[in-house]
Amino acid sequence: MDDARWMTPAIMRYNGDMTKQPIPEPKRIPPDHVGVLLSAGIMFLVGWGGLFLLMTTRPPRLGAELWLFFFLGLIAVTGTVLPFVRYIHMRLTPAHVEPLPGGIIVRQSVWIGLYGVIVAWMQVLRVLTPASAFFLATLFIIIEAFLRSREREDN
């Protein structure tokens, strides 16, 4: 055994071994993700801006205002969570695997937005319980898992 290596503290050997590894190149943003992020920003502004205008200028009534609230809520929540869903996928995807297409990221964000709107609708009707919210989320997760498994089979 080499005496110099044996006398060197373990932390210095660990850092010394790390310097021999090549530095990975930073990931580039895929072209379809640029469009997804741009549309997320537009959806964010239109959704939350529309909700602000709706809540400050219209009285709370049943009818067109309620449906506009749900529509703008879907756009706002989808636009808000889309960058986070993309970040999670990019962070958890290994470097040697191609990143997911933008369509899948948008679809998963729409699921989250739809979940938020349905939960809000159930709350307006006073039928929302923790169990119903849990089972609704589980339903959306199962549907997405089936869709992803079909896409993997096609490829």
Secondary structure, 3 states (H helix, E strand, C coil): CCHHHHHCCHHHHHHHHHHCCCCCCCCCCCHHHHHHHHHHHHHHHHHHHHHHHHHHHCCCCCCHHHHHHHHHHHHHHHHHHHHHHHHHHHHHCCCCCCCCCHHHHHHHHHHHHHHHHHHHHHHHCCCCCHHHHHHHHHHHHHHHHHHHHHHHHHC
